[in-house]
C-alpha cells in the first residue's frame, strides 16, 4: 500500500462520473495497492469507505470451514464505491482484493456521514448502488438454490463470450478454472471435470493463449 499525493491522481478524479464522488474522494487519502492485495476483510470492523479511481478489484465472501470456498460477488472498476456496509464501526460483510494494481480513495466514515447529510446527489448514488447490489446478490442466491452447478457454469461462460459466428463464441478474458470456481462458489476440481467433458464433446476449445472458445449449442444438462 502506497500513499499518493492528490495532485498526481487528479486525472483519475476528473474521470469520475459524479461531482459528488470527486468531492468525497478529495476528503480521503489516496492509496495505491499492488496486484493481489487484500483491501478489506470479511468480518473485520470498518471505519472507512473506498472509491475506485483506477484498476480492478473483486468483492467476495468466503466460508470458514477447513477447506475455504470463495464466491465472487462483483468486479469493481473506476467509479465504484465499496466498504460502505460496516463503515461506521460494523463488521465488513465481504472481502475485497485487487486483481490488478489499483488506485483508491480511502475516506473516513465521518467524512462520508457529513457529506451525505447535505448532498442529495450522493444520497441518490449510494441508494442506487445499494439497490443494484441487493438485486445482484438476490440473483446469485436464486441461482445457487435453484440451478445445478453445470447450468450456472454454462450461464457464466455464455455471459463472458462474444458472438463471432453461428458456432463460434470466444471468451477474450483469460479466466482460470479457479476464477470460474470462485464465481460459482464450487471447487476447482468440479470446474475442471465439467470443462474437460465439454472439450471431449467438442463444445469448447482452447486457443494458444489459453482463452476458451464456445461452440454452441451447448448441452442443456450434464
N, C-alpha and C positions, 0 to 999 in steps of 0.2 A: 504494500500500500504506500503510495507516494502522494504528498500534498502538491497541488498545482496552483500557482498564482492565478487570480481571477482573470487578469488581462490575457493570459495565454489561452484561456478557454472561451474567450469572448466570441469567436466564430461559431463555436458549438452552441453557445447560449442564444445567439441570434437565429439559429436554425430551429429553435423550439417553436411550435405552432402557436402557443398561447403566451400572451404577455404575462399573465399571472404566474405561469411556470418559470419564466425568466426571472421575475421579481423574487419568487420563492427560492430559486436556485442561488441567487446572489446573496441570500441571507445565510447560506450554509457554507460548508467547507468543500472545496473541490478536491476529489481524491481519484487517483489513477490506480487501478487494480491490474495485476498481471493475469494472464490466462490461468484458468483453473484455480482461482482464488475464492475462498469462502467469504461472502459478504455479510450475510446474516444466517443464523442457525435456528432451526425449528426448536421451540421450547424455551429459548433464551429470552431474557427480559429486554425489551427495546425502548429506546428513548429518542430515536431519530427516524426520519424517512429518507428515501433516496430518489433522486431524479436521474435517469439515464441520459447522458449527453452524447456518448459515443460507445460503440462496441455492442456486444451481445451477451446476455445473461440468461440463466434458466432458473425458474422458480419450481420447487419440487417439495413433496412430502416423502417421508421415509418411515419404514417400520422400525420397531425397536427389538425385533427378535434376534436370534442367534445369527441368522443369515439375513442381512439387511436387504430390503427391496425398496426401490425408488419408483415414484410416479411423477413424471414431469407434468406440471400444471400449465406452464406458459413459457414462451420465449420472450424476453424483454429487449426492446430496442430503444433508440433515441426518442425521447419524449415520454417514455413510460415512467410511471411512479410505482414504487414498491416499498413495503415496510410500514404502510400506514396503519395496518392492523397490528396492534400491540405497541404502537409508537409512544403511547402515553403511559408506559410502565407495565403493560400487559405482556403476556408471552407471545412470541412470534408463532404464527400459525403455519409457517412454511420456511424452508431454507432457500437461499439464493446464492448461486455461484456463477462465476464468469465462464464463458465458453470461448471468449476471445479477449484480448486486452481491452479494458473498458474504462471510461471516464464517467464518474457520477458526482452529483452534488449531494452531500450528506447534510441534511437540515435538521436541527434540533426540533423536537416536538413542540416546544414552547413557541418557536417562530411560526410553525405551521398553525397552531391554535390561534395566535394573534392575527395572522393574515387571513385565515379562514373566516374569522368573525366579521370582517369588514368587506371581503372580496367575494361578490356574488359569482363572478366567473369561476373562481377557484372552487367555490362550493359546488357549482354545477359540474365541473370537471371531475371532482372527487366522487360525486354521486354517480356519474356516468361510468367511471372506472369501476366502482364497486358493483354496479348493476351488471356490467359486462362480465366481470369475473364470476359473479354468482351464477349467471346463465351458463357460462362455460363449465364451471365446476359441477353444476347440476347435470349437464350433458355427459361429463366424464363419469359421474356416478351412475347415471342411467345405462351407459354403455357397459360399465363394469358389472352391473346387476343383471342386465337382460341379454347381452351379446356374449357369445363364446369368444375365446382368445383369437381364433382364426379369423372370425368376422371382423373383430376390432383391428387386427393387423392389416387385413386387406383394405379396410376403410382408411387406415393411416397411409398406406402406400399409395392408394389412389389419390388421396388429398395432396401428396407431395409430388405427384407425377404431372408431366405436361404432355399434351397430345401432339404427336408428330405425324401419325398416320393411323389407319384403322386398326393396326395390330402393333403399334409401337408407341409406348408411353415412357420416356426416360425420366429418371429422377436425377436431377443435376446436383442435388445436395449429397455430399458424401456422408451417409448415415451408417453407423456401425450396428452390429447385432445388439450391442449393449445400449446404444441410443434408442433403438426400437423397443427393447425390453423396458427401458426407463419410461418411455412414453405410454406403455401399455400396463405397467405395473406387474410384469411377469418375469420369469427367469430368462437369462440369455440363452440357456440350453434349449428352452422351448422355442424361441425365435429361430435359432439355428436349425432345429429339426424341421420346422414348418417351411423355412426358405429353401432348405435342401430338397424337400419333397416337391416344391414348386419348380425348382430348377430341373429336377429329373423329368417332370412333366412338360418342360419347355414353356412354362407360363411366365417365367422370369429368366433373365440372363444378366451377365455382368460384363461391363466394359473393361478395357485395360486399366482405367483409372479406378476400378473397383466400384463405380457407381452402378446402380441397378437399372434395368430396363424391364418394364412390364409388357407382356404380350396378351392383351385381353381377347376374349372374355376369360376371366379367372374363374376357377370353380367356386360355386356358391357355398360349398361346405368342404370340410377336411375330414 
